[in-house]
């Protein structure tokens, strides 16, 4: 049996569990992380340490904003309770004395946070303090904190102080962000940003990537294009990793429980691919057709919590709407299986799962002699024939709640698709390079083809960046007039026109292995229309839509299988033997950094070098070793970390995962199993990215 490969989320959860366990390693932790539960995405459970009386050590958890985001993306309140956390609070909130209870701090090492910790100790708010920094505390701050502690005389209250290297947020098993916000792209591309401010941004990115590498447990080979922020980040990360290995007697990559990196060959280590966002802007703007991408585009989602509005009474829309929130947990079997699936197939799977649930519930009620699964109670009867049924009851109820949640989400998505005609936009963008200027202009002018101005603006920019046709000044004026008439804010176009030539030099897509076409199954959406009578409750009072009429207006087709630019770049670096010659040509001059080699090291470009509008090749002259040899360019990798500087999209994450699964399956059982971890400064949707581009457009105009 193939051993379960730990995901980035598995590793981060294990680190958080250790922190919650007062940094004690559980003897069975490593075993539990490889059990069947972990393989299914469940959070591995280990045993909390106990006090002298055999009870869990109850504790208070105090975090800052980033600490909150790191925890809440992978753990829920019940998980914290299981580790003895009785209460969790923000360090900036008003807090009261809780004597005789230890406190766990999980926060960034900043002057403000250190001052607040010292204030807590001085007030004796808690008993022992276990301080965990999300990243390494700089020496000046450590000395400042030590002086504060000495002055207040509270040193005895500090039980532990650790650098934990967890300053990144995990959203999916192998998806992370640094939580730096959408404005990072603006900061790195605006002429108004000062060099000192760029240095701060780059250092924060390097710190986050260093923590990801530490959590992954192996020092990677680093590849990046020449010029721009990517080169600057790659060079600084290379220096940081190199200095850590050389200057640390017991470095972070030699600890037990992590993969041995010492003496390992380059091909057995992961490759870290760092690229600038301008390598391809289309995934940030285009319309997608997968479940997770639509959730990010149509609904509001943050830290795996979906917020959406539904009608209070589906039969009477005049009663208004109500906000609902749903959490996508790591043990959500339906999301794990369907997140990257084309949306029409989601309805089919809901239908299948509800049928399976109904059959399982019917089997239990038949054996236990009750009329409905709701008549069963975990404590209502002690009869022997009910024992098996009651044992299965919690699992059945949890499965039902998950299916009800996804039915609500999918139905709300379907309403959004129909209102905005997203199926039409997606189908056009599938063959965007074949669209003529006249066809695009006609679509922009047609009021019946999409009523959301931003969707039309996104489609036009996608076409403008993709087409090989030259657009004259007069033609551009016509497009801009059409967009203005439909209510679109065209401020962003000034910036898009400026970066068009740069992105066209780096963009590349593969020909689809199969064309996008309507499904031969005319009942592809039948899952939605057949579900209502299978639910035991009415989806919280209904959603104010008639599913049959809603489905009838949405096109039933499956997307073409094609690799986008980021995937072609990764393929050319991970599997050059299978990559296209055009993809290899565009990554041939990527820089090569090996932090374990004394030779493959690069220059340290200054902040001015990171400005995207500078000409290629002006970002510092590489020294010997940064340009890869032929052998280094052609070596393959089974594992990659892909990082986009300035914003990431769910489309890129999904496309990379599809490529990894497809190429691994093609290798057979004994072949190479590829894995790709994807991350960015922030995972943002098209509306958020457009607001940043508009800001840059205003400066460009």
N, C-alpha and C positions, 0 to 999 in steps of 0.2 A: 504494500500500500504506500502511495506517495505521501510523504509527510506534509502536513499543512504548512504553507509558507506564510509567515506572519506578515500582515499588512502594516502599513504605517499607523493605522488606527490601533491595531493590536498592540503595537509597541508603545504608543503614547498612553493608552489605557493602562498598560502594565506599569509605566513610570508613575502615572497619577495614583494608582493603587498603592504603590510603594510609599509615596508621599503621605497618603491618607493613613498608611500603616506606620506612621512615624519613622519612615525610612528604614524599616526592617524588611529584610527579604524573607518571604514565606518559603518554607521548605518545599511546598508542592506547587509553587507559582509557575515554574517553568513547565512542569508536567501539564498543569491545567490549561496553559496557553496553547497546547497542541491537541486538546481533546476535541471530540466531535462538536461540542458547543462552539468552540472557537472557530472551527472550520465553517460553521454556519453563520458566522458573524456575531455570535453572542459574546457579551462581555465575560471573560473568564472570571470565575469567582474563587477567591482564596480566603483563608481564614484570618480575620483581624487578630492582632495580638491582644492578650487578655491581661487584666490587672491581677493583683494578688488574690482576689476573691473569685477569679474565674469569669469575670464579666468583661465585655468589650470596654476599651478605654474611650469614654465619651469625650468629644472635643468640639471646639468652635473653629470654623473655617472662615478666614478673612482674606479677601482678594481685592485686587484693583480691577479696572475694566478689562484689561487683556487677560488676567487670570480668570475672570468670570467667563470670558468668551472661550478660552481654552477648555475649561471644565465642562461648560454647558453644551458644547458641541458633541461631546462623547459620553457624558455621564448625566444622569437625571437625579432628582431628589432622592428617590428610593435607593439608588446606588450609593449615594453619600451616606444615607442612614445605615446601610449595611456595613459601612466602615466606621460607624460610631460618630458621625458628624451630626450633632443635634441642631445646630443652627449655622447658617452661612450668611455673611454680611460683607458689604463693600467697605473698604477701609476709610472711605470718605463720608460714610453715613454716621449718624449719631448712634453711638454704642454705649451700653451700660455694663456695669461690673457683673461678671459671672465668676465668682471665686471658686477656687479648687478645680477649675476645668482648664486643661491645656489649650493653647491656641495654635492653629496652623496658619501660617502666612504663605500665600502664593501670589507673588507680584513681581513687577519689574523693579530693578535696582535703581530707583531715582531718588533725588534729594528729598522730594516731598514725601515719598513713601517711607524712607528711613526716618524722617522727622516724626511721622505719625506713629511708626512702630515704637520709637523711643518714648513718645507721649503715652502710649498704652502701657508700656512697662513702668513708667513713672507713676501712673495712676493705679497700678496693680489691678488692671481690669481682669486679667486672667492669671492662671498660675504659670507653668512653664511655657516658653515660647519656642516654637519650631519654625524657623524662618527658611523659606524656600524661594530663591530668586529664579525667575523664568529664564534669565540669561546670566552670563558671568558678570559679577559686580566689578567695575573698574577699581583699580587700587586707590585712586584719590577718594572715591566715594566710601570705600571700606575704611580708610583712615578717618574720614569725616564721621562715619558712624561710630567707630571705636571711640573717638573723642567725646561724642555725645553720650555714649553709654558710660564712659568713665566719669563724666561730669555728673550724671544722674545717679550713679552708683547702682545700676540695675543689671550688671553683667551676670550675676548669679541666676537671673530669670531666663537667660537664653540657654535652652537645652541643646539646640542644634542650629546650624546655619549652612545651607547647601546652595550651590549653583546647580540648577536642574536641567537647563538647556531645553526648555519647552515653550519658547516664545513663538509658536506657530499654531494655527487653528486647523484641525482636521475635520472636513465636512463629509467625506466619503472614505471608504477603506483606503484608497490611495490617492486622495485629493487633499491638498492643504493650501492655506493662504497665510500670509504674514499679518493680516489684519491691519494693513497700512492705509486703507481707504482708497476711494476712487481718484483722489487728487494727486496720487503719485505720478500718474501719466502726465498730468499737467506740469508738475514740478520738474520733471526730467526733460520736458519739451518746450518749456516756456523761456523766452529770452529775459523775462523778468526775475527768474530765479537766480539768486546769488550763488557763487561757487561754494560758499560755506554751507548753504542750505542743501546743495546737491551732495556735499560730503556727508552730511547728517543722514540723508535718505539712503545713500549707498552703504554707509556703515550699518544702518539698521537692517538693510537687506542681507548684508554679509553675516550679521549676527544671527538672523533667522535661518539662513541656509546652513550655517555652521551647526545650529541646533538640530535641524532636520538630518544632517549627515551623522551627527552623534547618535541620534535616536535610531537611525537606520543601522548603525553599527559597523560601517566600513568606509574607509576613505576612498572617494571616487576619483576617476580620471575626469578632468574638467575640460569641456569643449565650448567654445564661444566664437561668434563671428568677430572680425576685427572692427574696432571702432564702436563708439556709442557706450551707453551704460553697461551693456553686457560684458564688454572687455574689461571695463573698470572693476566690475563686481567679481568677475572670474579671477583677475589678478590679485585682488585683495583677499578673496577667499583662499586662494592658493597659498598666499603668504601666511594667513592666519592658521591654516591647517598645518603648514610646514613648521611654523614656529612652535605650535602646540606639540607636535610629535618630537621635535628636536629638544625642546626645553622642558618637557614634562617627564619626570622619572617614571611615573605610572600614569600614562596618558589614557584618555577616555576610550580609546579604541583597543585597549588591551584588557578591559574588565571581563570577568567571567560573565557568561550569559549573552555575550555579543559575539558576532562572527569574527573570527580571527582575521586580521588584515595584514599582520606582519608577515612579510615574505610571500604574500600572495601575488600571483601574476596579474597584470593589468586586466586581462580578459575575464578573470574571475571576480573582479570588482565591478561595481556599477559605474556607469558613465553619467556625469551630471552635465546636461545640455542647458546652457543659459542663452536665451535669445531676447532681443528687444521686441516690444509690442509691435513696432512698425514693420516687422518682418511680414506681417499679414494682419490687416485690420478687419477683414471680412468676417471672421468668426465672431467678432465683437458686435457685429451689426446685423448679420443675416438672420432670417427666420428658420427655425428648426422644427423637426417633426417628432422628436423623441420625448418621452414622458418627462424626464428630469429637465430638459431644456425648456419645454413649454411651461413647467412649473416656475422656473426662474424668470421667464419672459412675461407670463400672464398674471401670476400670483405674486404675493410678497413673501419672500423666504429669507430668513436670516438665522444663522446658527442652527440649521435643520428644523426650524419652526416655521410652518406655513401659516400665514394669516390671510383670510379671505372673507368676503361678505356674501351671505346667503339671505334669501327672503325669510322673514319670520313665519309667514304663512304662504305656502306655495299656491293655494287656491285664491289668495287675496293679496296680490303684490302691493296694494295700497298701504298695507300695514308696515311697510318699510323693510329694511334689512338689518341683519345682526352680524357682528363680527365673530368669526370662529377661528380658533388656532389649533393646529395639529402638530405633533412632534414626530419627526422621522427618526426612530430609534435604530440602534444597530441590530436589534433582533426583529426588525420589520421584514419578514420573509418576502412580502409582496414587492416592496420597494427594491430590495436587494436583487430580485429576479427581473424586475421590469423597468428600472430607472433608465436604462439605455435603450429600451425597446421602442420602435415606432408606435406612436400613440394609438392607431387603430387596433393594434394587437393587445393593448392594455385592457380594452373592453372585453376582448375574448377571454383573457386570463381571469378577469374578475368573474365573468360568467361561469367559467370552469370551476373556480375556487368556491363560489357560492353553491354550485351544484354539489360539489364534494362535501361542503359543510352540511348542506341539507341532508345528504345521504348518511353522513356520519351521525348527525343528530337524530335522524329517524331510526337508525340502527340501535342507538342507545335507549331511546324512549321505548322502542319495541321490546327490548330485553328487560327494561326496568319496570314496565307496566304503567308508565305515566303518559299523559296525553301530549305534553310539550316539554322541551328541554328546560323551559323556564320554571316548570313545576318541580324540577330537581333542586335540592338544597344540599350544600356540603355538610350541613349539620342537621338536616331535617329528618333523617331516618338512619337507623343503625342496622337496617335489614341487610343480610349478607348479599342478596342479589342486587343491591344498589351500590355496593362497594366499588365495583369496577367503573360504574357510570359516574359516581361522584369523583373518582380519581381523575377521570378525563374532563370533568366539567371546567376547571380553570383554563385548560388549554383551548377548549372549544370556545369559551367566551372571549378569550384573548384573540383568537383567530377571527371570530365574528366582528369584534370591535375594529380590527385592522382592516377587514374588508369593507366595513361600513365607512371607515375613514377614507379609503381610497375611492370608494364610489362617490362620496361627496366631492373629493378633490377632482376626480376625472369628469364629473358632470359639470362642475364649475369651469373647468378647462374647456370643455366642449362648448359651453355658452360663450366663453371668451373667443374661441376659435371662430364661431359663427358670427359674433358681433363684429370682429375685426377682419373677417375673411382671411385668416392666417393660412388656411389651406391653399388659397389662390396665390398668396405671396410666396409660400414655400415652393409650390410647383413651378412658378416662374423662375425663382432663383436656382432651382435645380438645373436649369438650362440657360443660365443668365448670359453666357457668352454668345448665345445664338439670337438674343433679342436685338432687334434693330433700333436705331434712334427713334424712328417713327412709332414703333410699338411701345417703347418706354414713354414717349411723350403722350401717346393716346391713353395709356394707363393712368398717368398722372392727372390728365384732364377729365377722366371718367369718374364721376361722383359715385357711380354704383360699384366701382371696384376698389373697395376699401374706404372706410370713413375716418380712419385714424391718421392724421397727417404725419405722425412720426413713422408709421409703417411705410408710407410712400417715400419718405425721405431716406429711410434705411435701405429700401429696395433700390432707389436711384444711386445712392453711394456705392452699394454693392455692385451694381452694373458699371458705374463709372470707374471703379477700381479694377474691374475684371476685363472690360472690353478692350480689344486691340484697336478699335476704331478711334480715330482722332476726333476730338470734339472741339469745334471752332468756338471763338468768342461769341458769335451770334447764336450758335446752337445752345451754348451754355446759358445765355440770357433767356432763351425760350424755356429751358428746363427750370431755371430759377423762377421765372414768372409763373409757370404752372404750379410749382411747389408753393409759392407764396399765395396763390389764389385758393389753394385748398387749406391754407392755414398753417403750413409748416414753417418752422423757424430755420432759415437757411444760413444762419450765422456760421455753422460748422463747415460749410462748403469752402470758405476761404482757406481754412487749414487743410482740408482734404485735398484741394487742388495743389497745395504746396508739397504734400508728402506723397502724391500719387506716383511720381517717377521713382521714388525710393522704394515704395512697396511693390511696384510692378517688377522691379529687378529681383526681388526675393520670393515673390509668390509663385506657387506651383501646386497643381493638383493632378491627380492621376485620372485617366479615363475610367469612367464607371465600368465595373465588371458586369453590370446589368443596368439597363435604363430604368428610370423612374416611370412607372406605369400604373394605371388603375389595377386594383386587384381583380383577379378572375372571380373571386368570391363576392358576389353582389351583396352578401349579408355580412360583410366584414365588421360592421358596427352593430351586428345583432345583439352583441353582449349588452349594450346599453338598453335596448328596447325590451329585453327579456328579463331584466334584473328586478324591476320594481316589485313583482309579485313574489320574489324569492327572499326579499328582506323581511325580517320579522318586525321591524319598525320602519317609520316613514322617512328615513334620512333626516331626522330632526325637524319634521314638519314640512318637508318638501323644499324644492329649490325654485319654484316658480316657473318651471319650464316643462313642456311636453317633450319627453325624450324622443318619441317617434318623429315628431316634426323637427326637432333639433338635429337629429342624426341625418334626416333626409337632405339637409342643406349643406352637408360637409362631404367633400370629395373623399372617396375611398381609394387610396393609393399608398404604395410603399416606396420609401426613398431609394435612390440608387446607392450602391455600395462604392464609395470613392474616398480616397485619402486626401486630406487637406494639407496645406503647406507644412504645418508643424509636424504632422505625421510623416511626411516625406523626408523632412530634415532628420527626424529621429531614426527612420528606417535607414537612411544613408549612413548614419553614424553607428547604429547598432548592428545592422545586417547589410554591409556594403555589397556583399555577393549577390543579394537579391534586389538591390535598389536600382532605380533607373539611372542611366548615364547623366540625364539632365539634373537629377537630384544630387548625385555625387559631385557634379561640376560646381554646384552652388555651395557645397559644404567643403570643397577641396581645400580652401584656404582658412578653414576654421582653426583657431588657435588651440594648442594642446598643452594642458597643465597637468603634471603628475606631482602632487604634494609629497609623494614618497621618494621622488627622484631628485638627485642633487642637480640634475641638468635641466629638466623641463620646467623652467620657471620663467615668468614674464616680468615686464616692467610694471611699475605702479603708476598708471596714467592719472593725471590730476583731474580735478572736478571739471575743468573746462573741456576735457576730453569726452565727457559724457553727454555733451549737448548734441542732440540728434541732427540739428541742422548743419553741423560742421561737415566738411567734406570727408569721405572715406579715406582712411590712411593718415589722417592728421591727429590720431589719438595716441601718439607716443610710438616710438620706433621699437619694435620687438627685439629682444636680445636673443642670442642663440638658444634654441630649445623650444621657443613658443610656436614655431611653425612645425607642424607634424611631419615626421618622415613618412615615406610611402608605407612602410610596415605598420606604423601607428594609424595612418588613415584607413587602412584596410582591416584592422583587427575588429572582431565582432564582440558584442556584449549581450548578455542575457537579461540584464537589469539596467534600467535607466531612471534617472530623476530629471524631469523636464521642467524648467522654470522660465516663465515669461515675465519680463520686467515692465510693469506698468498696467497690469490687468490681465485676468484670465477669463476664459469662457467655458461653460459646460459643454459646448459643442466640441471644443478641442479635447477636453477630458474624455468625452464619450468616444470620439474618433480614435484617440490613442488606445483606449481600452479595447475597442473593436479590432484594431490592428493587432494588438498583442494576442488577443484570443484567437484570431484568424490564423496568424502565422504560427502560433504554438500548436494549434490543432493540425495544421498542415505537416508538422514535424512528426506526428504520431506519438505514441506513448513513450517511446524511448528517446524522442528528440528534445531539442532545447525548449524549455518553458520560459517564455518571455514575460517580463513584468515591467510596467511603466508607472511610475509615480509622477503625478502632475501637480504643479503648484504655481502660485503667482503672488504678487504683492497684495492682491485682493481679487476675489471672484466676483465679478459684477455683471449685471445684465445690460442689454442694449440701451435702455433708456438712461441708465446711469452713465454709461460710457459716452453717449451722445451729448450729455450735459457738459462733460469735460471737454470734448472736442469743440463744442460751441464756444466754450470759454477761450480756447486756443484760437478759434476762428475770429473771435472778437479782437484778439491781440494782433492777428495776422492782417485783418482788414484795415 
